[in-house]
Amino acid sequence: MRIVCIIDGLGSGGAQRQLVGLAALLKEKGYEVKVVYYHDVHFFRTFLLAHGVDYEYLTADRKFIKFHKVYQTVKKFRPDVVVAYLDGATMLGCLLRLAGLKFRLIVSERSLTEFLNWKRRIKFFLYRWCDFIVPNSFAESESIARYFPSLKSKIHTITNFVDTDYFSPGADHRIDIQKMKVLCVGRISVEKNILLFIRAVKHITELGIPVEVKWFGDPSQKTPEYYDSCLSECKSLGIDRIFTFVPASNEIRDEYRLADVFCLPSLYEGFSNVICEAMSCGLPVICSRVGDNPVLVSEGKNGYLFSPDRPEEIADCFVRFYSLPPEERMKMGACSRDFAEQHFTKEKFVAQYLELFH
């Protein structure tokens, strides 16, 4: 079986991580796989090279040229299946079918349909030409079925996988009772709710709790000014030495292993890739009560949930966590790891895709 995986670019995001991971797993199982992308972003290219996955980067500065190049590449490869991730690529996949290419088309949905605009309405209109719609969260599956009932029969939820052998707890991890080390990972953009989180961290320090926050991620290309706003807010509140921003890293596992707790304060999420990685590394999680986060985090068991628009509630969650004895924090982390081992395996993930392929 020949499989093409299409995505806009190989940036450092969760969707890209899942797509290249799927490609590598399919290659491992003996399938002929090719990754096709067209944005000049190559964060995960080294991953593809390391796993021997064929890829092709198509340069195109105009939409028609982009479509023509993708069309020619896919036609030449003659795939049995095309898997497309993210809006531009999923619409391209549908257009390839409309243009006469024959393959089974699986489109992945990774953002909440609660926020509909004209582009997304066109996208879901085009989905009548795909075979399966694969949301990575139960919240998104419910949204699509509610807004587009005619597509309900095509929906198959496949949540994110994590390489639980790689993302594992550090053998020599010690809880720092003198300072709470908080790790955040994600694109620096408005939907991640960073400005409000910064104000919550300021409130935590005012309560006398020693805290250190590291946010790993790159500024959004759509709203680069938001990053500057976050830096300015940290400086104006006097916490720029304890709240730092670090570029996205391929070595993020080491950071998970050094942290005491993981936080993602997003305004909305699907099935968060970075929360899954943090849990697999044995971290307690404090996050917003949105999307599938309540599926992943059980209140008081492996973390805490908060309303993303209430900084005092965010601060309260960290106060409660900080007041726990070290052994209780360790139990929370162990609970996260147990959940990851049961639900995030790559074997389960690839088996669900193969079921759709066949």
N, C-alpha and C positions, 0 to 999 in steps of 0.2 A: 504493500500500500504506500502511495506517495502522498505526502501531506505538506501543504504550504501554510505557514503562519504569518499573517500580515499585521503590522502595527505601524503607527506613524513614525516613531523614533525609539531609540534604545536609551531613554533617560533613566533616572535613578528611582522612578516611582514603583509602586506596588504592582500595577498592571504589567509593566515591563518585566518585573521580577518573575511574575507568574507565567508570562508567555515564554520567556527564555527557559524557565524551568520545565514547562510542558514540553518544549522542543527537545530539551536534553533527555527527558524521561522517555519520549517516543524514540529518539535515536538509540538509547540504551536497549530498548526492546526490539531493535532491528528494523524499524521503519525508516523509509527514505524521507528526510525532513529538510525543508528549506525555510529560513526566516527572511522575509522581505520587509524592508522599511525605507522611508523616504525623507525623514527629517535629519538634519545634520547634528544628531546627538547620539553618542556611541558608548555610553556608560557601561552597558552590559555586553559589549562586543568581545571583551576579553573572556567573559564567561562562556560565550558561544565557541570561541576558539579553544578554550580549555576542554570543552566537552565534545569537540569534533563536529559541531553542528554547522552545516553549510548556511551561508547567509548572503544576501545581496542588498547593498545600499544603492538606491536609485536617486540620483540628483534630479530635481525638477523644481523650477521656479514658478511654473504656472499649472493650474489645475488640470487643464487638458493634457499637457505634457506628462504630468504625474500619472493620470489615468492611462494614457497610451503606454507608458513604460511598464506600469504594473500589469496591464493587459498582456503585453508581449512577453513579460517574464513568466507570468502564470501559464499562459498558453504554451510556451516552450517547455515548461516543467511537466505539464499534463497531470495535475494532481487529481487524486480521487477525492480528497477532502481539503477544504480551505477553512482555517480557523482565524477569525479576525477579532482583534482587541482594540477598543477605543473607537469613538464615534466616526472619525474620518475613515478609518480602515474598514469598519463594519459597513458603512455606506458604499465604499469602493467594492467590497465583496458582493453586495447586492447588484451593483451596476455591472460587474463582470458577468454575473448570471444573466442579467438583462441583455448584455451584449452577445450572448450566445455560448459562453464557455460553460461546460458541463462538469460539475463536481458537487459534492455534498457540502453545504455551507453552514458553518456554526459560528454565530456571532455572540460575543461575550459582552454582557452589560455590567458596568462597574461603577455607575453613579446613580443616585436616586432619581427616579422619574417624577418625584414630587415637584421638581423644578422644570416645568415644561416651557420651551420656547419654540419658535418656528422651526429651528434647525432640528430639534429633537422630534417634532411632529413629522417632519419629512423623513427622518431616519426610521421611525416606527412604521410609516407608510411603506417604505422600501423593504421592511422586514417580512412582508408577505412573500418575498422571493428567497428567503432563507429557509433552511430545514429546521434548525433549532436555535432558540434564544437561551443563552446560558448566563443568568445572573450569578454573581458570586456572593449574594446575600439573600436571605429569606425576605428581608424588608423590601428589596428591589423586586423580587418575584411577585410579591403581593401588590406592589404599586403598578407593575405592568399589567397584571391580570385585571386590576380595577379600572385603569384608564383605557386599556386596549383589550377588551374581552375576546375579540376575534383572534388574538394571538395566544390565548391561554394554553391551547393544546401543544404549542411549540416550546413552552417554558420548561427548562430542566435546571434546577439549582445545583451548582457545583461550587462549594466554598473553597477558599484558598488552601493550599498545602504549604507545609514547612518541612524542610529537611531536618527532621528532629535529631538525626545523628550529628549534623553540623551545628545547628542551633541548640546547644545543650548547656546546662549549668556549668560554671567553672568549678573545678575541683577544689580550689583553695579560696573560694569566696568568703569574705568575712564582713559582717554588718558593721558599719561605722556608726557607733552610738553617739559620737560627737557631732556628726554632720549628716544630714539626710541628702543622699545623692540621687537626684531625679534625672531620668533620661527621657527625652522626647525625640521622635524621629518623624519627619514628614516635610513635604514641600512647604515653603514659607509663603502662605497665601491666606486670603481672608477667611476661607471656609475652615481653616485650622484653628481660628479663634485665638490667635497668639496674643494680640493686644490685651484682651480681657484676662488671659492667663497671666500675663506679666503683672497686671494689677493685683491679681490674686496672690502671686508670689510676694509682692511688696507687703501685702497684708500678713502673710505668713511670717515674714521677717519682723514685722511690728509686734507680733505675738511672742517674739523671743526665740523662735525656732531656727536653729542654724540649718541652712539649706543651700544646695548648689544645683543649678539647673543647666544642663547641656542640651541644646536643640540641634540635631543633625539634619540638614536638609538644604536644598538650594532654593533661591528665590524663584517665585513663579514668573514665567516669561510673559504672562498676560498682565500681571500687576506688580512689576518690579519695585514700584514706589512703596509697596506695603512693607517690604524688608527694611527700608529706610525709616519708616514710621515705627517699626518695632525697636530698632536700634535707638532711636530718639527717645522712645518711651522708657526704655531701660535706663538710659542716661539721666533723663529728667527725674526719675524716681530714685536714682542713686543705687540701682542694683545691677549696673552693667558689669560689675566684677564677679557677681555670683550667677548671673543669667547670661550665658554666652551662646553664640551661634557658630556652628562648625559646618563646613561643606559636607555634602553627602559622601559617604565612605563605603568602599567595598569590604572594609574590615569592621563592620558595625557589630559583629558578634562579640568582639572584645569589649565594646562599650556596654552591651547588655550585661556582660558578666561582671563589670565593675560597678554597675548601678545598684541602688537599694530598691528602687521602685520605678515603674514606667508610667508615663502620663501622656494621654492624647485628648486635648480639650476641644475637639472639633465641633462645629455647629451641626454637621451631618457626616455620616460615614456609612459605608456598606458593611462588608465583612473585612475589617481592617487587617491588612497584611502585617503591619508592624506590631500590632497588639499580639497577633499570633506568634511572631518571632520572639517577642519579649516573654510570652508565656512559656514557649518552648525552652527558653533559657532560664526558666525557673524564677521569673520576676512577678511579684504582686503588681496589679495594674489599677491605676486610678484614672478614670476616663469619663467622658460625657455620656449621658443616658440617651443615646441616639442610635438609629440603625440597628445593627445586630450586636452592638456592644453589650446589651443585657444578656444575650445568648452566651457571650464569652466570659463575662465577669459576674460572679455571684456576690452580692453585697455581703461583706464581712467574711467571705469564705476565701476568695483569692484576690480581693480588692474592694474598691468602693466606686460608686457611680454618683454623678452630680449633674445638675441642670447647667447647660453650657452658658447660660446668660446670667448666672449668679456667682460673682467672684467670691462672695463670703461663703457660699456652699462649697466651692472648690477648696478654699482655705481650710474649711472645717474637715474635709476628707483627709487632708494632709496632717492636720492636728491629731485626728483619730489614729492615723497610721503611725505617726511619730511616737504616740503615747504607748504603742504596743511593746511588750517585751520582745527581745530578739528572737526567742523561740517561737512566738506567735507569728512574727514576720516570716520566719523560715517555713512555718506550716502553710502560710499563704502562697509562698513561692512554690512549694512542693505540690500544692493543689493545682496551680497553673500548669506545672509540668505534667501532671497526671492527665489533665484535660487535653493538653497538646498531643500526648502520646496516643490518646484514644481517637481524636477527631481530625488531626492535621496531617496525617501520613501521606506521603507521596504515592504510595501504592493505591490507596483509596481514590485519590485525585485522578491519576492517570487511568485507572480502571473505569471510572465514570465517563471519561471522554471516549475511551475505546468502545464503550457500549453504544455511544451515539454514532461513532464512526461506522460501526458495523450494522 
